[in-house]
C-alpha cells in the first residue's frame, strides 16, 4: 500500500497468504508470524517486554540506517554525504555513550544478564531475539565502514545471544537459502 518493502499479503478469513489484505511494516509482519509460530508470548507482560526490546532495537538501528541510506533518501539534504562524513557519523554511533550503540548494547547486555537464560525474554527464543539478530549480525559483519566487526566484544551476553540465535537450524537454513549480504542492497534507489 505504501509502495515499499516489506509487505505481506494475508487472507484474513483463514490466515493464509492471499490477496485480500496487504500489510506493510516489518515489525507488524514479524509479530504476526511470531504469533503464528509460537515466538510471541501470550502473557501480556512478556509480550510488552518483547515489544519494548524490538522498539529499542529499532531506535538503535535508526542512525546506522540513516548513514547507509544517506541524507537524500531521508530528506535531510539534496546532496549525498562523502565517505569521510559517513565515517565520522559512524564513529559517533559506535562511541557515543548517551545515544549511540554503547547505550543500546549496554542495555541489552544488562537485560540478558537479568533474564539469565541467554534469551531476551523468558526461557526460549522470541521474535525479540530474531529482531536482535538483524541488528547485531549487521553491525558486527564488517560490512559497514567505520563500525568494526569487534563492536560486540564489550557486550559478551549480546554476542552470545547472536551466536545462539544463529545456531537455530531454521535460521541457518534461511541464511543458506538467502545468502545475499547486506552490502549488495541499494538503499538509495
Backbone torsions as a table, in degrees:
resi	resn	phi	psi	omega
1	UNK	NA	-27.5	179.7
2	UNK	-97.9	-2.6	-179.4
3	UNK	76.3	19.6	-179.7
4	UNK	-131.4	166.4	174.4
5	UNK	-106.2	154.3	1.3
6	UNK	-83.0	161.2	172.0
7	UNK	-151.1	157.0	-179.0
8	UNK	-140.4	135.9	175.1
9	UNK	-96.4	129.4	-175.7
10	UNK	-128.2	139.5	170.4
11	UNK	-93.2	103.7	-173.8
12	UNK	-63.7	-18.8	-177.6
13	UNK	-69.7	-41.9	-177.2
14	UNK	-124.9	2.2	176.7
15	UNK	79.2	4.7	179.1
16	UNK	-97.2	164.4	-179.8
17	UNK	-62.1	140.0	178.7
18	UNK	-168.8	-165.3	-176.3
19	UNK	-112.5	16.4	-173.7
20	UNK	-83.7	-34.0	-177.1
21	UNK	-136.8	121.4	176.8
22	UNK	-103.8	121.5	-175.0
23	UNK	-113.9	121.8	172.7
24	UNK	-90.4	177.5	172.6
25	UNK	84.4	114.6	-174.2
26	UNK	-62.1	-38.1	-177.0
27	UNK	-70.6	-38.3	175.9
28	UNK	-62.5	-41.7	178.5
29	UNK	-66.3	-43.6	177.5
30	UNK	-59.0	-46.1	-179.9
31	UNK	-62.8	-41.7	179.2
32	UNK	-59.5	-51.7	-178.6
33	UNK	-72.5	-28.0	174.1
34	UNK	-61.4	-42.3	176.2
35	UNK	-64.5	-43.1	-179.9
36	UNK	-60.7	-37.0	-174.5
37	UNK	-99.0	7.7	178.6
38	UNK	74.8	22.4	-179.7
39	UNK	-105.7	9.0	177.1
40	UNK	-125.9	124.4	-172.8
41	UNK	-64.3	144.3	171.3
42	UNK	-77.4	-31.8	179.3
43	UNK	-64.4	128.2	-174.6
44	UNK	-63.3	-38.9	-179.0
45	UNK	-69.9	-42.9	177.9
46	UNK	-65.2	-38.3	177.3
47	UNK	-63.1	-39.5	176.4
48	UNK	-61.3	-42.7	177.8
49	UNK	-61.8	-45.1	178.9
50	UNK	-59.6	-48.0	-179.7
51	UNK	-62.3	-40.2	179.0
52	UNK	-62.5	-43.8	179.7
53	UNK	-64.4	-44.0	179.5
54	UNK	-61.1	-43.8	178.6
55	UNK	-65.6	-36.5	176.5
56	UNK	-64.1	-43.9	178.3
57	UNK	-64.0	-37.7	176.9
58	UNK	-62.7	-42.2	176.7
59	UNK	-63.1	-41.3	-179.5
60	UNK	-62.0	-34.5	-176.5
61	UNK	-83.1	-16.9	-171.9
62	UNK	-54.7	-50.8	-177.9
63	UNK	-67.2	-37.1	178.8
64	UNK	-64.9	-46.7	179.1
65	UNK	-60.2	-40.2	177.6
66	UNK	-62.9	-39.1	179.5
67	UNK	-67.4	-27.9	178.3
68	UNK	-81.4	-46.9	-177.2
69	UNK	-71.6	-33.4	178.1
70	UNK	91.3	169.1	-174.5
71	UNK	-72.3	-28.4	-178.3
72	UNK	-68.9	-49.2	179.9
73	UNK	-60.9	-33.9	-178.0
74	UNK	-92.8	9.9	176.6
75	UNK	60.7	30.2	178.9
76	UNK	-92.8	-22.0	-176.1
77	UNK	-164.2	163.8	174.4
78	UNK	-92.4	-5.0	-178.1
79	UNK	-123.0	146.0	178.9
80	UNK	-74.5	159.1	174.1
81	UNK	-81.2	148.9	173.1
82	UNK	-75.5	164.5	176.3
83	UNK	-58.8	-36.5	179.1
84	UNK	-65.7	-41.6	178.5
85	UNK	-64.5	-41.9	177.6
86	UNK	-62.2	-41.9	179.3
87	UNK	-61.3	-40.8	179.0
88	UNK	-67.1	-40.2	177.9
89	UNK	-61.9	-46.9	-178.8
90	UNK	-68.1	-31.3	175.6
91	UNK	-62.6	-42.1	176.9
92	UNK	-65.1	-39.3	178.7
93	UNK	-59.7	-41.0	-176.8
94	UNK	-76.4	-29.8	-171.1
95	UNK	-107.3	-21.2	-173.9
96	UNK	-73.2	113.4	-176.4
97	UNK	-77.5	-16.3	-177.9
98	UNK	-88.4	-29.0	-177.2
99	UNK	-147.4	4.6	-179.5
100	UNK	-99.4	-164.7	-177.9
101	UNK	-57.3	-37.3	179.0
102	UNK	-56.3	-38.0	177.8
103	UNK	-60.7	-51.6	-174.1
104	UNK	-73.5	-43.1	-179.7
105	UNK	-67.8	-36.5	175.7
106	UNK	-63.0	-42.5	177.4
107	UNK	-60.7	-47.9	-178.6
108	UNK	-64.6	-39.5	179.4
109	UNK	-61.8	-43.8	178.5
110	UNK	-64.7	-41.9	178.7
111	UNK	-60.3	-45.0	178.4
112	UNK	-64.3	-37.8	177.6
113	UNK	-63.7	-45.4	-179.5
114	UNK	-66.2	-36.7	179.7
115	UNK	-71.5	-38.9	173.1
116	UNK	73.4	9.3	-178.1
117	UNK	-109.9	-10.3	-173.6
118	UNK	90.1	-8.8	176.9
119	UNK	-108.4	158.0	-178.2
120	UNK	-65.2	-42.7	-177.6
121	UNK	-137.7	132.5	176.0
122	UNK	71.5	-156.2	-174.6
123	UNK	-116.9	21.3	175.7
124	UNK	-152.2	168.0	-178.3
125	UNK	-62.5	140.1	173.9
126	UNK	-130.1	178.1	177.4
127	UNK	-65.6	-19.6	175.8
128	UNK	-64.8	-41.1	178.2
129	UNK	-66.7	-40.1	179.4
130	UNK	-66.8	-38.8	178.1
131	UNK	-69.5	-35.6	175.5
132	UNK	-63.1	-36.9	177.6
133	UNK	-56.6	-41.2	179.9
134	UNK	-55.1	-49.4	-177.2
135	UNK	-76.1	-49.8	-172.4
136	UNK	-67.2	-36.1	177.8
137	UNK	-71.0	-33.2	179.7
138	UNK	-68.5	-50.0	-175.1
139	UNK	-71.8	-21.4	179.3
140	UNK	-100.7	8.7	-176.0
141	UNK	-76.2	-20.9	-174.3
142	UNK	82.2	2.2	-178.6
143	UNK	-86.5	-13.5	-178.5
144	UNK	-101.7	107.4	177.8
145	UNK	-53.1	132.2	178.3
146	UNK	92.3	-10.7	175.4
147	UNK	-116.4	108.0	-174.8
148	UNK	-70.4	148.1	178.4
149	UNK	-64.0	-11.7	178.1
150	UNK	-89.9	10.7	-173.8
151	UNK	-57.5	-25.3	-179.2
152	UNK	-91.2	-5.1	-173.3
153	UNK	-58.5	-31.9	178.8
154	UNK	-82.4	1.2	-177.0
155	UNK	-129.8	72.0	-170.5
156	UNK	-61.2	-32.1	-179.7
157	UNK	-75.3	-33.0	174.8
158	UNK	-66.3	-43.3	179.0
159	UNK	-63.7	-41.3	178.6
160	UNK	-65.6	-37.9	177.2
161	UNK	-63.6	-43.2	176.5
162	UNK	-56.6	-49.2	-178.8
163	UNK	-64.4	-37.4	179.4
164	UNK	-66.1	-44.6	179.2
165	UNK	-66.5	-40.7	178.6
166	UNK	-63.1	-22.6	-178.8
167	UNK	-84.6	-7.0	178.2
168	UNK	-66.1	126.7	-175.9
169	UNK	-53.2	-39.1	-179.3
170	UNK	-67.9	-34.2	176.8
171	UNK	-68.5	-43.6	178.1
172	UNK	-61.2	-41.7	178.9
173	UNK	-64.6	-43.4	178.2
174	UNK	-60.0	-46.2	-179.3
175	UNK	-64.2	-35.9	177.9
176	UNK	-65.3	-40.2	-178.0
177	UNK	-82.0	-14.6	-178.8
178	UNK	-134.5	69.7	-172.4
179	UNK	-82.9	-0.6	-175.1
180	UNK	-60.7	119.2	-177.9
181	UNK	-74.8	159.5	-178.1
182	UNK	-55.3	-37.6	-170.8
183	UNK	-72.6	-0.5	178.2
184	UNK	-96.9	-2.5	179.2
185	UNK	-84.5	144.1	177.2
186	UNK	-103.0	94.7	-177.3
187	UNK	-72.9	-20.9	-174.7
188	UNK	-87.2	-8.9	-176.6
189	UNK	-69.9	NA	NA
